[in-house]
Amino acid sequence: MRGFVCVFLAAGIVGALALPAAADEAYKRCIDTSDGTNPAWAACGGEWVAREDAKLNVAWKRLYAASEPATKKDLLEEQRAWNAFKDKACQFYANGDFGREGQVLHFPSCRAELIAQRTAVLDSYGADRR
């Protein structure tokens, strides 16, 4: 099972990096109306990540509440593994090798997209139960 989870998670990050970022409208608006400074762009990215985290939390709570005890245990283990992966994913943008643009534009975009993908997966699990 652990090997499968690692392969699944690795495939997910490769897929996220291969696609262009599909920023949400609020992020685009924030960037467009910002003063164009790195701190402003970083704030826009942070807000986008926070919005995606909020959507993920709603999907998680809905799925977890509708699940039976054995499934809850398995889902919790899977989510913990995904959280550990998420914390390590996209870090190469934040480490400085991609400059400030990588840190303030690409890192939050990568992270937000990754979270959005996980939300979609959780929603699909819920659809399987209907």
TIZAVO-963777 format. One record per residue (C-alpha): y, z, x; residue in three letters. Coordinates in nm, 2 decimals. Layout:
% TIZAVO-963777
<rec <Y Z X> "ALA">
...
% end
This chain:
% TIZAVO-963777
<rec <0.00 0.00 0.00> "MET">
<rec <0.24 0.09 0.28> "ARG">
<rec <0.19 -0.25 0.45> "GLY">
<rec <0.26 -0.42 0.12> "PHE">
<rec <0.58 -0.22 0.07> "VAL">
<rec <0.70 -0.31 0.42> "CYS">
<rec <0.63 -0.68 0.37> "VAL">
<rec <0.80 -0.67 0.03> "PHE">
<rec <1.11 -0.49 0.17> "LEU">
<rec <1.13 -0.72 0.47> "ALA">
<rec <1.11 -1.03 0.25> "ALA">
<rec <1.38 -0.88 0.03> "GLY">
<rec <1.63 -0.83 0.31> "ILE">
<rec <1.56 -1.18 0.45> "VAL">
<rec <1.62 -1.32 0.11> "GLY">
<rec <1.94 -1.12 0.08> "ALA">
<rec <2.07 -1.25 0.41> "LEU">
<rec <1.97 -1.61 0.35> "ALA">
<rec <2.18 -1.64 0.03> "LEU">
<rec <2.56 -1.64 0.02> "PRO">
<rec <2.71 -1.32 -0.12> "ALA">
<rec <2.76 -1.34 -0.49> "ALA">
<rec <3.05 -1.09 -0.51> "ALA">
<rec <3.14 -0.95 -0.84> "ASP">
<rec <3.47 -1.05 -1.00> "GLU">
<rec <3.63 -0.71 -0.94> "ALA">
<rec <3.56 -0.74 -0.57> "TYR">
<rec <3.70 -1.09 -0.56> "LYS">
<rec <4.01 -0.97 -0.74> "ARG">
<rec <4.05 -0.67 -0.51> "CYS">
<rec <4.03 -0.89 -0.20> "ILE">
<rec <4.26 -1.15 -0.34> "ASP">
<rec <4.53 -0.89 -0.44> "THR">
<rec <4.49 -0.67 -0.13> "SER">
<rec <4.74 -0.67 0.15> "ASP">
<rec <4.48 -0.84 0.37> "GLY">
<rec <4.43 -0.55 0.60> "THR">
<rec <4.09 -0.43 0.72> "ASN">
<rec <4.14 -0.09 0.54> "PRO">
<rec <4.21 -0.26 0.21> "ALA">
<rec <3.91 -0.49 0.25> "TRP">
<rec <3.69 -0.20 0.34> "ALA">
<rec <3.81 -0.02 0.03> "ALA">
<rec <3.73 -0.32 -0.19> "CYS">
<rec <3.38 -0.34 -0.04> "GLY">
<rec <3.33 0.04 -0.09> "GLY">
<rec <3.42 0.00 -0.45> "GLU">
<rec <3.18 -0.28 -0.50> "TRP">
<rec <2.89 -0.09 -0.34> "VAL">
<rec <2.98 0.21 -0.56> "ALA">
<rec <2.96 -0.01 -0.87> "ARG">
<rec <2.62 -0.15 -0.77> "GLU">
<rec <2.50 0.21 -0.70> "ASP">
<rec <2.61 0.31 -1.05> "ALA">
<rec <2.42 0.02 -1.21> "LYS">
<rec <2.11 0.11 -1.00> "LEU">
<rec <2.13 0.47 -1.11> "ASN">
<rec <2.14 0.37 -1.48> "VAL">
<rec <1.84 0.14 -1.43> "ALA">
<rec <1.65 0.41 -1.24> "TRP">
<rec <1.71 0.68 -1.50> "LYS">
<rec <1.61 0.45 -1.79> "ARG">
<rec <1.29 0.34 -1.62> "LEU">
<rec <1.20 0.68 -1.50> "TYR">
<rec <1.26 0.85 -1.84> "ALA">
<rec <1.03 0.59 -2.01> "ALA">
<rec <0.75 0.63 -1.76> "SER">
<rec <0.43 0.84 -1.77> "GLU">
<rec <0.36 1.11 -1.51> "PRO">
<rec <0.15 0.90 -1.28> "ALA">
<rec <0.39 0.61 -1.29> "THR">
<rec <0.68 0.85 -1.23> "LYS">
<rec <0.51 0.98 -0.92> "LYS">
<rec <0.45 0.62 -0.79> "ASP">
<rec <0.80 0.51 -0.88> "LEU">
<rec <0.96 0.81 -0.70> "LEU">
<rec <0.76 0.73 -0.39> "GLU">
<rec <0.86 0.37 -0.40> "GLU">
<rec <1.23 0.45 -0.46> "GLN">
<rec <1.23 0.69 -0.17> "ARG">
<rec <1.08 0.42 0.06> "ALA">
<rec <1.34 0.17 -0.07> "TRP">
<rec <1.63 0.42 -0.01> "ASN">
<rec <1.51 0.47 0.35> "ALA">
<rec <1.51 0.09 0.38> "PHE">
<rec <1.85 0.05 0.22> "LYS">
<rec <2.00 0.31 0.46> "ASP">
<rec <1.88 0.09 0.76> "LYS">
<rec <1.95 -0.25 0.60> "ALA">
<rec <2.27 -0.44 0.69> "CYS">
<rec <2.36 -0.20 0.97> "GLN">
<rec <2.38 -0.49 1.22> "PHE">
<rec <2.70 -0.59 1.04> "TYR">
<rec <2.84 -0.24 1.07> "ALA">
<rec <2.76 -0.19 1.44> "ASN">
<rec <3.06 -0.39 1.57> "GLY">
<rec <2.88 -0.69 1.71> "ASP">
<rec <3.02 -0.90 1.42> "PHE">
<rec <3.37 -0.76 1.47> "GLY">
<rec <3.59 -0.60 1.21> "ARG">
<rec <3.51 -0.88 0.96> "GLU">
<rec <3.14 -0.79 0.98> "GLY">
<rec <3.23 -0.43 0.92> "GLN">
<rec <3.47 -0.47 0.63> "VAL">
<rec <3.35 -0.78 0.46> "LEU">
<rec <2.99 -0.86 0.55> "HIS">
<rec <2.85 -0.51 0.56> "PHE">
<rec <2.95 -0.41 0.21> "PRO">
<rec <2.86 -0.75 0.07> "SER">
<rec <2.51 -0.73 0.22> "CYS">
<rec <2.47 -0.37 0.10> "ARG">
<rec <2.60 -0.45 -0.26> "ALA">
<rec <2.37 -0.75 -0.29> "GLU">
<rec <2.07 -0.55 -0.17> "LEU">
<rec <2.14 -0.28 -0.43> "ILE">
<rec <2.19 -0.54 -0.70> "ALA">
<rec <1.85 -0.69 -0.61> "GLN">
<rec <1.68 -0.35 -0.64> "ARG">
<rec <1.85 -0.30 -0.98> "THR">
<rec <1.70 -0.63 -1.10> "ALA">
<rec <1.36 -0.52 -0.98> "VAL">
<rec <1.38 -0.19 -1.16> "LEU">
<rec <1.50 -0.37 -1.47> "ASP">
<rec <1.20 -0.61 -1.45> "SER">
<rec <0.96 -0.31 -1.42> "TYR">
<rec <1.11 -0.18 -1.75> "GLY">
<rec <1.07 -0.53 -1.91> "ALA">
<rec <0.70 -0.52 -1.82> "ASP">
<rec <0.66 -0.20 -2.03> "ARG">
<rec <0.80 -0.35 -2.35> "ARG">
% end
